[in-house]
Amino acid sequence: VANPNGEVYWSMLTDVSGASIIKRWDPVARTTQTALSWGRVLSLLIDADHFYWSELDTDLHPSFMSMPSPSGPILQVYRSPDAFPDAPSLAAVDDQSLYAVATGSASRGILAMPKVGGDSRMVVADANPILFDSQTIDDKHVYWVDQSDQSSIRRALKAGGGPTEAVWSGASGISGLAVDACNVYWTVSGPTR
């Protein structure tokens, strides 16, 4: 993942137990550096000044962690009360929140929590996104393609509580999705699309 400052980060497994390191490309020195050595890193997100990752503890409960880039104090932002595989997985970040996708039968949907730590809240209940990440969030909405209808692009208010809308229907084989302040963009399967 990369941030707007041109910093690039990635996670690498270092052994079969799941221990990981997070590496950083330094564009000034033109070398790689180890930003963090950590166990069981599952996913990695980055914004302009922090990176965020998910890891499993010994009881298989994921925690979402943050650290200023390129280094600084580590903060636990969230710890799931649910264990893997029913626990939420870290999926997206915007200016205020981290977003996770929960696939457990009791609390399936898209969750949000403050990047500085705090309680999670349901943004979209009963969603099962197959396309949802930091590129599918604008100032007011989250956008996704759901497992239940892979030919439609849906959206809902980031604040939660509002209706789910179909932005577009009938696009077979949607394989990429992004939004900006003005438009929604997607790719579909097929050699000429």
N, C-alpha and C positions, 0 to 999 in steps of 0.2 A: 504494500500500500504506500501511497505517497501523499504528502501534504502540499499546500500551495507554495511553500517555501522551497520546494525542490528536494526535500528530504525523502528518502525511500527506506522503508523498513520491511523486513520479512522475518518469519519465524522458521526455525529449523529444528527437527528432532535431533537429539544428540545421542540417545541410546534407546533400547527397546522398551524401557520402563515408561517412556513418555516424557522424559526430561527434555527441555527445550531451551534454545537461546533465541533472543531477538537481535537480529543484526541490523546495522544502519549503514547506508551509503553516505559518505561525507563528500559532497560535491566540491568542496574547496580543496581538501587534501587528496581527493580522488582515490580513496581507499575505503575498505569496509571496516567497521568497528562493531564490537559486541556492545549492544545497549543494555542488555539484561540477560542474566541466566536464571531460568525459572523452570518449574516442573509443570508438565501437562498443559501447555498452552494450546488452546483449541482454535481460537480465531483472533484476528488482529484488525483493528480499525484505527484511523488516524484523523485528526483535524489539524488546524493551523498550529496548535501549540502543545497537544497531548497525544499520546497513543493509549489505546484501550484494548484489553484482551480478556479472554475468558479462560478459566482453568478449572479443573476438577479437583476437589479435595479427596481425602481418602474414603469418605462416605459417598462419593460420586455426586455431591452437590456442587454445581458450578458457581463460581464467584466471578463477577466482572470487576476488573482492576483498571486503574489508570496511573499514568506517570507522565510528568512533563517531558517533552522532547527537547534535547536529546537525553537528558537524565534528570533525576530529582526524586522526591519522596513518592513512594507507592501508596495509593489509596484504594481500599476496597470500596467500590461504588455500590455493589449489590451482591447479596448471597441468596440463591434460590432456596425456598423451603422444599422444593421438589427435587428428587434425585434423577440423574440420567437414567433412561432416555426420555422421561416425561418433563424434564426441566427445560426452561427457555434457553434458546441459543442466541448469542449476541449477533445482531444483523446489520445495524446502521447507527450513524451518529449525525446530528445536526448541531446548530449553534447552542442549543439548550439541553438536549436530551440524548440518551442512549436508547436504542430500540432493540427489542428482542422478539423472537418468534417462539411462541409456546405451542407445542404440539400435543401436550398431555390432554387426555379426554376431559378432565375437570376444568381446565383453564386455557383452552386453545384460543389463539389469537395473536395480535400484535400488542406488545407491552411497551411502555415508555417509563423512563426513570431519569431524574436529574443527573447530569454528568458529575456533579460534586457529591453525590450520594443522597440517598433518601428512598422513600417507598416507591414501588412500581405502581403503575395505573394501567388499566386496560384502555387501549386506543380503539381497537377493532376486535370485538368478540367473535368467536367462531370462524375466524379467517385461518386459512392454511396456505400461506404464500409459498409459491415456488420461485417467483421473481420479486425480490424486495431487498433493497440495500440503500446505502447513503445517496445514491444517484436517483432514487425514486421518491424523494421528499422535497417539497417546496415550502414556501413560507407558511402555508395554511393546511396542506394536505399530505397524506401518505398515499402512495400509489403502489399497486401490486397486481400480479396475476396469480389467481388462486388455483390450487390443485383441483378443485371441484369444477372449474370452468376455465380451461386453458386458452380459450379463444376470446376472452374478455379482459380488458384492463379496468380495474376498479380503483376507487379512491374513497377516502374518508377524512374527516377533519382530524388534525393532529391533536386537538384538544379532547377528542373523544366525544361520545354521546350523540353524535349526529348520525344521519343515515349513510349507508354505503351506496355509492353511485357507480353505475357502469359508464366509464368514459368512452369506451369503444367496445363493440362486440363484432364478432364475425371474422377476426383475424386468426386464421389457422396457423398453428406452429409458432407462437410468439417465443422468441429466444433471447431477446434483449430488451431492456426498458430503461429509460432515463427521462428526467424532466428538468426544465429550467423555469425561469420566471414567466415565460410566455407559452411554452409548448410541451407536449408529451411526445416522445420519440420511441419507436420500437422497431425491431427487426422481426421478420417472419421467415420461416423456412422456405426454401426454393431458390434456384439458381439466379432468378431475375429480380428478387425482392430485396 
